[in-house]
Amino acid sequence: MTDMNLVLLADAYKYSHHKLYMPGTQFVYSYMESRGGKFSETVFYGLQYFLKHYLQGAVITKEKIDEAAETLLEVFGRNDVFDRSKFDYIVEKHGGKLPVRIKAVPEGTVVPVKNVMMTIENTDPDCYWLTNFLETLLMQSWYPCTVATLSREVKKVVKQYYKETASDAAQAGIDFVLNDFGFRGVSSVESAGLGGSAHLVNFSGSDTIAASTFASRYYKAPKAAGLSIPATEHSICTLLGESGELTVFKHVLATFPTGTVACVSDSYNIFRACEQYWGTDLKDEVMKRDGTLVIRPDSGDPVLTLLTVFDILFDKFGFTTNEKGYKVLPPQVRVIQGDGISYSSIHTIYAALKKAGISAENLVLGMGGALLQKVNRDTQEFALKCSYAEINGKGIDVMKSPVELDSQGKMRTSFKKSKAGKLKLVRLPDGKLETLKEDESPELDDLLVTVFEDGELVVEHSFEEIRQRAMCP
């Protein structure tokens, strides 16, 4: 449980909502979905972290309410917005635990867009305002869901090109093709841990240690869910200047004479490094190693640079042709591209390698900001909306359906149209997932399960279970 004050973890305007809901409101029920976006399906991941870290247990205390009252009086400049009695009631009646019920699909489930993934409702009629008060925090689950989705979509691309160009024996290495280089590029340590662990749902390569920490702490993963290798950076390779680069390379090989080691090789001239230093001066040392040297270009056009680098390395180290007819470097030499890597560039790179007759198994990738930072809530168009309420004992289906103008000035129904009623997610006889109202098709089981109720975590998912569910074909 965090030391953060949950009473202050909401959008400021929400503190007025207890007064703005219609008198007699008793229950508010809301759901979360990915309304569309870049990809046609979304991996559900990360809710368990928010439940454990922020919501579980006695999270409302008198001291936190005192702090909130003082802060919000200054925020609004008036004393008729924040009503501390609403939170005092939770302390007095529920011991500081949140009287809400949250249902969700099992984490790791791959859900087609426009379907419910999570619902939340208050269990105490006096706390009708609490359901959507928690929206601000729970909505942040868009981030790990989106990173897990993006990472999985990259894996689909990698698997496609491995299937087309790589040897059968190389397929086992797919989990280490995309490596997380994103720690320094994210906005916070929390983002690194949460987003980095979302990547580990699909791949095992990562330099973001915080990702393994999160996966272990909140999902019972092994201590090292993400694995890495020794590697240089430019501060190492430029330490002796351009004339000393070869000496540094020798030192790298001598320091790690076995196993895999990566060396950035573009500090001055990547092509000279590949042809002269690695391919001529140090060729014997490289080929004698019981392990793999991974050469890293880090600048220039990725496609043209890689094609030139591979031409040089094939010429210097030789190659075999695998059963699918594509060139493969000796096992002692591989290449990693960590510059300019994004979802779109990965396809372009592998397509270019395939066209040049180069197997995908020669190349691994490092992805930084484009993996953990260059996503937002609209990447998969996440939203959390009220769909049902009870007022004075009467149930009401609730929805929004905006009319909007398109770019040609024509009227249309917005994609922001929301669902109405209490919802369930079902698997149809043909295997597809679909959102229905709770009372529809009673013969179909609801895939949403209660994971949190009245301050307690009811269901806990392990990281391995999540990985299995998210596995792509």
Backbone torsions as a table, in degrees:
resi	resn	phi	psi	omega
1	MET	NA	138.1	-176.6
2	THR	-81.0	159.1	172.7
3	ASP	-85.6	-5.5	178.6
4	MET	-61.2	146.9	-179.4
5	ASN	-85.5	102.9	-177.9
6	LEU	-58.8	-29.8	-178.8
7	VAL	-62.0	-22.1	-179.5
8	LEU	-104.0	6.2	-176.5
9	LEU	-97.7	58.7	176.8
10	ALA	-147.9	159.7	172.6
11	ASP	-61.2	140.4	-173.2
12	ALA	-56.8	-38.5	-174.8
13	TYR	-65.5	-20.6	-177.5
14	LYS	-67.8	-19.7	-179.2
15	TYR	-70.7	-11.9	177.1
16	SER	-93.7	-7.6	-169.4
17	HIS	-70.6	-26.3	179.2
18	HIS	-60.9	-25.2	177.2
19	LYS	-90.1	-25.6	-172.3
20	LEU	-89.1	-23.3	170.9
21	TYR	-61.1	147.4	-178.2
22	MET	-60.1	139.7	176.1
23	PRO	-53.7	136.5	-178.8
24	GLY	96.5	-4.3	177.3
25	THR	-64.7	131.0	-177.5
26	GLN	-119.0	-37.8	-177.8
27	PHE	-136.6	138.1	175.2
28	VAL	-127.1	130.0	-176.4
29	TYR	-124.1	126.7	-178.9
30	SER	-130.6	160.1	-178.7
31	TYR	-134.7	158.4	176.9
32	MET	-117.8	140.2	175.9
33	GLU	-146.6	161.8	166.9
34	SER	-97.0	112.0	-170.4
35	ARG	-79.6	-5.2	-177.6
36	GLY	156.5	-135.5	173.8
37	GLY	107.7	-155.7	-171.8
38	LYS	-68.4	-37.0	-175.9
39	PHE	-119.5	153.9	-173.2
40	SER	-82.1	-9.9	177.9
41	GLU	-143.9	156.8	-173.1
42	THR	-129.6	136.8	175.0
43	VAL	-85.9	126.3	178.5
44	PHE	-88.3	116.0	-177.8
45	TYR	-156.0	142.3	170.7
46	GLY	112.9	-16.6	-177.8
47	LEU	-59.3	-40.6	-176.6
48	GLN	-58.4	-34.8	176.4
49	TYR	-61.3	-48.1	-177.8
50	PHE	-64.8	-37.9	179.1
51	LEU	-65.5	-46.6	-178.3
52	LYS	-70.1	-41.8	-171.1
53	HIS	-81.0	-34.6	-172.4
54	TYR	-115.2	-31.7	-166.8
55	LEU	-110.1	-20.7	-173.8
56	GLN	-74.8	137.2	174.8
57	GLY	87.6	-163.0	-178.1
58	ALA	-82.3	84.2	-172.8
59	VAL	-91.9	-10.8	176.6
60	ILE	-108.6	125.7	178.1
61	THR	-131.8	162.6	178.5
62	LYS	-58.9	-41.0	-178.5
63	GLU	-62.6	-39.3	179.5
64	LYS	-70.3	-35.4	176.6
65	ILE	-67.3	-40.3	177.0
66	ASP	-58.0	-47.2	-179.8
67	GLU	-61.4	-43.5	-178.9
68	ALA	-64.0	-41.1	-178.9
69	ALA	-60.7	-42.0	-180.0
70	GLU	-67.1	-44.5	-178.6
71	THR	-65.8	-47.3	-173.4
72	LEU	-72.5	-24.2	173.6
73	LEU	-62.9	-38.8	177.7
74	GLU	-73.8	-38.9	-178.9
75	VAL	-59.3	-46.0	-175.2
76	PHE	-94.4	-20.2	-178.0
77	GLY	67.0	22.0	179.0
78	ARG	-156.5	157.3	-173.4
79	ASN	-107.3	12.9	-178.2
80	ASP	-109.3	17.9	178.1
81	VAL	-102.8	-65.4	179.8
82	PHE	-75.4	125.3	178.8
83	ASP	-114.3	99.6	-175.0
84	ARG	-63.8	-21.3	-178.1
85	SER	-62.1	-27.1	178.5
86	LYS	-64.6	-39.8	179.8
87	PHE	-82.2	-36.1	175.8
88	ASP	-57.5	-36.6	179.4
89	TYR	-60.5	-40.7	179.9
90	ILE	-64.9	-38.0	177.3
91	VAL	-66.4	-47.4	-174.4
92	GLU	-72.9	-40.2	-174.6
93	LYS	-89.5	-34.4	-171.6
94	HIS	-120.8	10.1	178.2
95	GLY	65.3	24.4	178.9
96	GLY	86.9	-0.2	178.1
97	LYS	-89.4	149.5	-173.1
98	LEU	-83.2	121.1	178.9
99	PRO	-81.6	69.8	177.9
100	VAL	-135.0	157.6	174.9
101	ARG	-120.2	127.5	178.4
102	ILE	-119.2	125.4	175.0
103	LYS	-112.8	148.6	-178.4
104	ALA	-157.6	159.4	171.5
105	VAL	-70.3	151.2	176.6
106	PRO	-55.6	135.5	-177.4
107	GLU	-62.1	141.8	-173.7
108	GLY	97.5	-13.6	178.2
109	THR	-65.0	136.2	178.3
110	VAL	-97.4	113.3	-171.5
111	VAL	-112.7	125.9	173.9
112	PRO	-58.0	144.7	-179.1
113	VAL	-59.4	159.9	-179.7
114	LYS	72.8	25.8	177.0
115	ASN	-127.0	149.6	178.2
116	VAL	-65.9	138.2	176.1
117	MET	-120.5	-24.8	-177.2
118	MET	-152.9	146.2	173.0
119	THR	-131.4	155.2	177.1
120	ILE	-142.6	138.9	177.7
121	GLU	-149.2	150.4	176.1
122	ASN	-78.0	147.9	178.8
123	THR	-105.5	-7.2	177.4
124	ASP	-118.1	119.9	-176.1
125	PRO	-59.3	-23.0	177.8
126	ASP	-77.6	-5.7	-179.0
127	CYS	-115.7	34.3	178.4
128	TYR	-55.8	-30.9	-176.7
129	TRP	-74.6	-16.1	-172.3
130	LEU	-73.7	-32.8	-176.5
131	THR	-51.1	-58.5	-176.0
132	ASN	-87.1	-9.7	168.7
133	PHE	-61.2	-35.4	-178.5
134	LEU	-81.4	-3.2	-179.5
135	GLU	-56.7	-44.9	-174.5
136	THR	-54.0	-47.0	-178.5
137	LEU	-74.7	-49.1	-176.2
138	LEU	-65.8	-29.3	179.7
139	MET	-63.4	-23.3	-180.0
140	GLN	-67.0	-8.7	173.6
141	SER	-65.7	-11.1	173.1
142	TRP	-54.5	-33.4	-172.7
143	TYR	-67.8	-56.6	178.3
144	PRO	-64.5	-33.3	175.9
145	CYS	-60.5	-43.1	-176.5
146	THR	-70.9	-41.8	178.0
147	VAL	-64.3	-43.5	178.0
148	ALA	-61.4	-38.3	178.7
149	THR	-66.6	-48.1	179.6
150	LEU	-59.8	-47.5	179.9
151	SER	-59.5	-42.0	179.0
152	ARG	-65.8	-38.1	178.4
153	GLU	-66.2	-36.3	174.7
154	VAL	-62.7	-41.2	-179.4
155	LYS	-62.0	-35.7	176.0
156	LYS	-59.5	-43.4	179.3
157	VAL	-64.1	-46.7	-179.9
158	VAL	-59.6	-45.4	-178.5
159	LYS	-63.9	-36.3	178.2
160	GLN	-60.0	-48.9	-176.9
161	TYR	-75.3	-29.4	172.9
162	TYR	-65.3	-41.9	179.3
163	LYS	-62.1	-36.6	-175.7
164	GLU	-83.4	-31.5	-169.9
165	THR	-126.9	-16.5	-173.4
166	ALA	-97.5	154.8	178.6
167	SER	-68.0	157.1	179.3
168	ASP	-60.1	-37.2	-178.5
169	ALA	-64.7	-27.4	-176.3
170	ALA	-79.2	-14.4	-175.5
171	GLN	-59.0	-30.1	-178.4
172	ALA	-64.9	-17.6	-177.8
173	GLY	-90.3	1.6	-175.6
174	ILE	-58.8	-35.9	-177.6
175	ASP	-62.5	-14.2	-178.7
176	PHE	-111.0	12.3	-177.4
177	VAL	-74.6	-45.5	-178.3
178	LEU	-101.0	115.1	-177.8
179	ASN	-108.9	137.0	-178.2
180	ASP	-80.2	112.9	175.6
181	PHE	-108.6	22.5	-163.7
182	GLY	-94.7	-1.5	-173.1
183	PHE	-54.4	-49.4	-175.3
184	ARG	-69.8	-16.0	-174.6
185	GLY	-98.4	-1.5	-179.0
186	VAL	-93.5	173.4	-172.5
187	SER	-84.1	-15.8	-175.9
188	SER	-163.3	165.8	174.2
189	VAL	-64.3	-37.3	178.0
190	GLU	-60.9	-41.8	177.7
191	SER	-62.6	-41.1	179.6
192	ALA	-61.5	-44.8	-179.1
193	GLY	-68.9	-45.8	-176.3
194	LEU	-72.4	-49.7	178.7
195	GLY	-68.7	-39.9	179.8
196	GLY	-63.9	-38.3	177.6
197	SER	-69.9	-30.4	176.2
198	ALA	-63.3	-38.5	175.3
199	HIS	-63.0	-37.8	-178.2
200	LEU	-69.7	-9.7	171.4
201	VAL	-62.1	-29.5	-173.8
202	ASN	-111.7	-34.1	-177.2
203	PHE	-126.8	164.9	-178.7
204	SER	-112.2	-4.5	-179.1
205	GLY	-92.8	127.9	-178.9
206	SER	-163.2	139.3	169.9
207	ASP	-101.6	6.1	179.6
208	THR	-95.5	92.6	-177.5
209	ILE	-59.6	-34.8	179.8
210	ALA	-57.9	-27.6	178.9
211	ALA	-64.7	-44.7	177.9
212	SER	-65.6	-38.8	178.3
213	THR	-59.7	-46.1	179.4
214	PHE	-63.6	-46.7	-178.1
215	ALA	-61.0	-37.6	179.4
216	SER	-71.8	-45.4	-174.3
217	ARG	-70.5	-38.7	-172.4
218	TYR	-108.3	-11.9	-177.3
219	TYR	-133.6	12.4	176.9
220	LYS	56.2	35.4	174.9
221	ALA	-77.3	162.8	171.5
222	PRO	-57.3	158.2	-178.7
223	LYS	-54.5	-33.3	-178.9
224	ALA	-118.9	76.0	175.2
225	ALA	-69.4	-27.8	176.4
226	GLY	-109.7	134.8	-177.1
227	LEU	-114.5	153.5	-177.8
228	SER	-143.5	-177.6	-178.7
229	ILE	-137.4	161.4	172.0
230	PRO	-62.4	142.0	-178.5
231	ALA	-157.2	150.1	177.6
232	THR	-88.5	171.4	165.6
233	GLU	-135.3	177.7	-175.0
234	HIS	-64.2	-29.2	179.8
235	SER	-62.6	-27.9	177.6
236	ILE	-80.8	-47.8	-172.4
237	CYS	-75.7	-15.6	178.6
238	THR	-103.9	5.0	-172.0
239	LEU	-62.9	-31.1	-179.8
240	LEU	-104.9	12.7	-179.8
241	GLY	77.6	178.5	-176.8
242	GLU	-61.8	-39.2	-178.0
243	SER	-69.8	-18.1	-178.7
244	GLY	-101.1	6.8	-176.8
245	GLU	-61.5	-42.2	179.1
246	LEU	-61.4	-39.5	178.2
247	THR	-62.0	-40.9	177.4
248	VAL	-63.1	-44.2	179.0
249	PHE	-59.4	-42.5	177.6
250	LYS	-60.4	-42.3	-179.3
251	HIS	-63.1	-38.2	178.6
252	VAL	-61.2	-47.2	-179.5
253	LEU	-65.9	-37.1	-179.1
254	ALA	-71.1	-33.4	-177.8
255	THR	-72.7	-38.1	177.8
256	PHE	-123.5	78.7	-175.9
257	PRO	-72.8	-14.2	177.4
258	THR	-130.6	165.6	178.0
259	GLY	77.9	-172.9	-178.3
260	THR	-92.1	136.0	175.8
261	VAL	-142.2	139.5	-179.7
262	ALA	-110.2	144.5	-178.8
263	CYS	-137.9	117.9	175.2
264	VAL	-67.0	132.0	-168.3
265	SER	-129.4	18.1	-178.5
266	ASP	-111.3	18.5	-176.5
267	SER	-56.3	-31.8	-178.8
268	TYR	-130.8	-53.6	-178.0
269	ASN	-154.4	101.9	-176.4
270	ILE	-61.5	-33.6	-175.7
271	PHE	-74.7	-38.0	174.1
272	ARG	-66.1	-40.0	179.8
273	ALA	-60.0	-43.1	-178.5
274	CYS	-72.5	-42.6	-174.4
275	GLU	-79.2	-46.4	-173.5
276	GLN	-93.1	-54.9	-172.8
277	TYR	-71.6	-61.6	-178.5
278	TRP	-73.5	-42.4	-171.7
279	GLY	-83.3	-14.4	-178.6
280	THR	-126.5	-65.8	-174.4
281	ASP	-62.8	-39.3	-174.8
282	LEU	-111.9	12.0	-175.2
283	LYS	-57.5	-46.6	-177.6
284	ASP	-62.5	-43.1	179.3
285	GLU	-62.3	-40.3	179.7
286	VAL	-64.4	-45.4	-175.5
287	MET	-72.9	-21.7	178.7
288	LYS	-84.0	-13.7	-176.2
289	ARG	-65.1	143.6	169.0
290	ASP	-91.5	75.7	-174.8
291	GLY	160.8	-170.8	-173.6
292	THR	-124.7	131.1	169.3
293	LEU	-90.9	123.9	178.5
294	VAL	-106.4	112.5	-177.3
295	ILE	-88.2	132.9	-174.8
296	ARG	-119.8	107.9	164.7
297	PRO	-75.5	152.9	-174.6
298	ASP	-145.0	22.2	178.9
299	SER	-161.0	168.0	178.8
300	GLY	85.4	176.6	176.8
301	ASP	-65.0	122.1	-174.2
302	PRO	-58.0	-44.9	-176.1
303	VAL	-66.9	-52.4	-177.7
304	LEU	-64.7	-39.3	179.2
305	THR	-63.7	-47.2	-178.9
306	LEU	-64.6	-42.2	179.4
307	LEU	-61.2	-40.7	178.6
308	THR	-68.6	-43.4	178.3
309	VAL	-59.6	-45.4	-180.0
310	PHE	-65.8	-38.4	176.6
311	ASP	-57.8	-44.5	-179.6
312	ILE	-65.4	-46.5	-176.6
313	LEU	-67.1	-37.4	175.8
314	PHE	-63.3	-39.8	179.8
315	ASP	-67.2	-40.0	-174.4
316	LYS	-84.2	-39.9	-174.5
317	PHE	-104.6	-8.7	-177.0
318	GLY	79.1	179.4	179.9
319	PHE	-160.5	163.2	169.3
320	THR	-114.5	164.8	175.8
321	THR	-111.1	121.5	-176.5
322	ASN	-76.2	177.9	-174.0
323	GLU	-64.6	-13.8	178.7
324	LYS	-99.0	1.8	174.4
325	GLY	90.0	19.0	-177.9
326	TYR	-114.6	147.8	-176.9
327	LYS	-70.7	141.5	178.0
328	VAL	-135.8	127.7	176.1
329	LEU	-64.9	160.1	172.6
330	PRO	-57.3	152.4	-176.0
331	PRO	-61.7	-15.4	179.9
332	GLN	-78.0	-8.3	-174.8
333	VAL	-134.5	129.9	172.8
334	ARG	-142.4	173.5	-178.5
335	VAL	-128.7	141.7	172.6
336	ILE	-122.2	131.0	176.6
337	GLN	-107.8	116.3	-178.1
338	GLY	-120.3	3.6	-178.2
339	ASP	-110.0	131.2	177.2
340	GLY	72.4	25.4	-177.8
341	ILE	-91.3	126.7	176.8
342	SER	-147.9	173.1	179.6
343	TYR	-56.3	-44.5	-177.0
344	SER	-71.6	-38.8	-177.0
345	SER	-71.6	-27.7	-178.8
346	ILE	-63.0	-45.1	177.8
347	HIS	-61.6	-43.2	-179.7
348	THR	-61.9	-42.2	-179.3
349	ILE	-64.2	-50.3	-177.3
350	TYR	-67.7	-33.5	176.8
351	ALA	-64.2	-39.6	179.0
352	ALA	-66.7	-40.3	177.4
353	LEU	-63.0	-44.7	179.7
354	LYS	-59.4	-45.6	-179.8
355	LYS	-60.9	-32.3	-179.7
356	ALA	-86.6	2.8	178.0
357	GLY	79.4	23.5	-177.0
358	ILE	-106.6	127.1	-179.2
359	SER	-68.6	143.8	177.3
360	ALA	-62.3	-21.9	-176.3
361	GLU	-69.5	-10.3	177.6
362	ASN	-77.0	-16.4	-167.8
363	LEU	-125.7	134.6	166.9
364	VAL	-118.1	167.7	-170.9
365	LEU	-128.3	149.4	170.5
366	GLY	-122.5	129.3	-175.8
367	MET	-127.1	127.1	-176.0
368	GLY	-109.1	-102.8	-175.3
369	GLY	-58.9	-35.0	-178.1
370	ALA	-69.0	-19.2	178.1
371	LEU	-88.3	-48.4	-171.5
372	LEU	-105.1	-16.5	-171.8
373	GLN	-120.9	-33.9	-175.4
374	LYS	-87.9	48.8	173.0
375	VAL	-132.7	158.3	175.3
376	ASN	-149.5	-179.7	-175.0
377	ARG	-62.2	-25.2	-178.8
378	ASP	-86.7	-7.6	176.6
379	THR	-55.5	-42.6	174.7
380	GLN	-117.3	14.0	173.2
381	GLU	52.1	55.4	179.9
382	PHE	-73.8	144.7	175.2
383	ALA	-152.2	149.8	173.5
384	LEU	-124.7	117.0	-172.9
385	LYS	-132.0	148.4	174.4
386	CYS	-71.9	134.2	179.1
387	SER	-127.1	-7.5	-178.6
388	TYR	-156.8	146.9	176.2
389	ALA	-150.6	161.2	172.3
390	GLU	-124.6	126.4	179.3
391	ILE	-124.9	120.4	-177.3
392	ASN	52.5	41.4	175.9
393	GLY	81.9	-0.8	-178.3
394	LYS	-105.8	126.8	178.4
395	GLY	-77.7	140.2	-178.0
396	ILE	-135.5	125.8	171.3
397	ASP	-74.9	132.5	-174.5
398	VAL	-121.5	138.9	176.2
399	MET	-159.8	163.3	169.9
400	LYS	-117.7	148.6	179.1
401	SER	-150.1	74.7	-175.1
402	PRO	-66.6	141.5	167.4
403	VAL	-95.2	132.4	-176.6
404	GLU	-135.5	163.7	174.9
405	LEU	-95.9	132.7	174.4
406	ASP	-83.3	-176.8	-175.3
407	SER	-66.7	-15.4	176.6
408	GLN	-97.7	5.3	179.1
409	GLY	82.3	12.9	-179.8
410	LYS	-92.4	143.6	178.5
411	MET	-73.2	141.4	175.1
412	ARG	-156.0	164.4	173.8
413	THR	-82.1	130.2	-176.1
414	SER	-68.7	149.9	173.0
415	PHE	-64.4	-13.4	179.3
416	LYS	-79.1	2.5	175.1
417	LYS	-55.2	132.4	-175.4
418	SER	-104.9	171.6	-179.5
419	LYS	-88.0	159.6	-178.5
420	ALA	-122.9	144.3	174.5
421	GLY	94.7	175.7	171.5
422	LYS	-77.5	137.7	-165.9
423	LEU	-118.7	159.6	170.0
424	LYS	-143.3	156.4	176.1
425	LEU	-110.4	126.8	-176.9
426	VAL	-125.8	158.8	173.0
427	ARG	-103.1	118.3	-178.6
428	LEU	-73.4	164.0	179.4
429	PRO	-54.5	-27.7	179.1
430	ASP	-84.7	2.6	177.1
431	GLY	94.7	-10.8	-178.3
432	LYS	-78.5	151.6	177.1
433	LEU	-93.6	142.2	-179.8
434	GLU	-149.5	145.7	177.1
435	THR	-91.5	128.6	177.1
436	LEU	-127.9	167.2	169.7
437	LYS	-72.1	153.1	-175.5
438	GLU	-54.0	-36.5	-175.0
439	ASP	-90.2	1.0	178.0
440	GLU	-85.9	147.6	176.4
441	SER	41.4	65.5	-176.6
442	PRO	-60.3	-17.9	179.1
443	GLU	-74.4	-13.0	-180.0
444	LEU	-97.8	125.0	-177.7
445	ASP	-69.7	145.5	176.1
446	ASP	-79.8	125.6	178.3
447	LEU	-79.5	-14.3	175.0
448	LEU	-75.5	130.5	178.4
449	VAL	-122.4	149.8	177.9
450	THR	-69.1	120.5	-179.5
451	VAL	-110.3	-17.7	-176.9
452	PHE	-149.4	130.7	178.5
453	GLU	-149.4	126.5	175.7
454	ASP	50.7	47.6	173.2
455	GLY	87.5	-0.4	-176.2
456	GLU	-121.9	140.4	172.9
457	LEU	-74.1	123.0	-175.1
458	VAL	-96.4	-37.2	-179.9
459	VAL	-128.1	137.5	178.5
460	GLU	-125.5	131.8	-179.2
461	HIS	-103.6	138.2	176.3
462	SER	-87.4	156.9	-178.2
463	PHE	-63.7	-37.1	-179.5
464	GLU	-65.8	-39.9	176.4
465	GLU	-61.1	-42.0	-179.7
466	ILE	-63.4	-44.7	177.9
467	ARG	-58.4	-41.7	-179.1
468	GLN	-64.8	-42.5	-179.1
469	ARG	-66.4	-35.8	-174.9
470	ALA	-84.4	-5.1	-174.8
471	MET	-55.0	130.7	-179.6
472	CYS	-92.8	151.4	-175.3
473	PRO	-66.4	NA	NA
